[in-house]
């Protein structure tokens, strides 16, 4: 059984895919291998993991403004996530998402955000500000 929840639109669009969840922020500038969509930030909980074609769920970005261009490159080269969900999207991630047309939302109810687990299927409608959460193993 799925649940549809409200979210704030950061960058319009629609995408769906498997969730990959991080409890920690990510520094996109020097924290991601753009060529293959692997997180390379030393010490990050997802270090060595690819988020290509997944819905990346993480609190926020961190680091320098060069991260905006990395988010844009990931979207442009289709090597990164298909959509992003944040607790509160920072300006670095927002700028890259808007430039790259990468559906991005934030400001969900904290209980709904915290219910998302890696492996859940998410339908991110960033045009209408909704996220459909389908728990892993359910249809």
C-alpha positions, 0 to 999 in steps of 0.5 A, a space after each residue: 500500500 502506497 502513501 502520497 505525501 506533500 512536499 515543497 517543489 525545488 526543481 520541477 519534473 517527475 521521476 520514479 525509482 528506488 530510494 537510496 537514503 543517507 542520514 548525512 549531508 553530501 558535498 557534491 564538489 569532490 564528493 561524487 565521481 560524475 563519470 559513473 555516479 559513485 559517491 566518493 566522499 571519504 567517510 560518507 556512509 554511502 562512500 563507494 555506492 552508486 546513486 545513478 538512476 535512484 531517488 537520492 534522499 539526504 538531509 542537504 548538501 554541503 560545501 562550496 558553490 562548485 557543488 551546483 555545477 556537479 549536480 548539474 553535470 550529474 543531471 546533464 550526463 545522466 550519471 546521477 540520481 533521477 530525483 532528490 528529496 531533502 529535509 531542507 534543500 540548500 542553495 547549492 543543491 537547488 541551483 544545480 537541480 534547477 539548472 539540470 532539470 533534476 526533480 527535487 523536493 523538500 519540506 516533507 512532514 518529518 515522519 514521512 521523510 524519516 519513514 523512507 528507507 533504501 529500497 523503497 520505490 518513490 514517485 517524485 512529482 516535483 511539479 505538483 509537490 507530491 511524493 508517493 512512497 511504496 515500501 520495499 516489498 509492497 506494490 
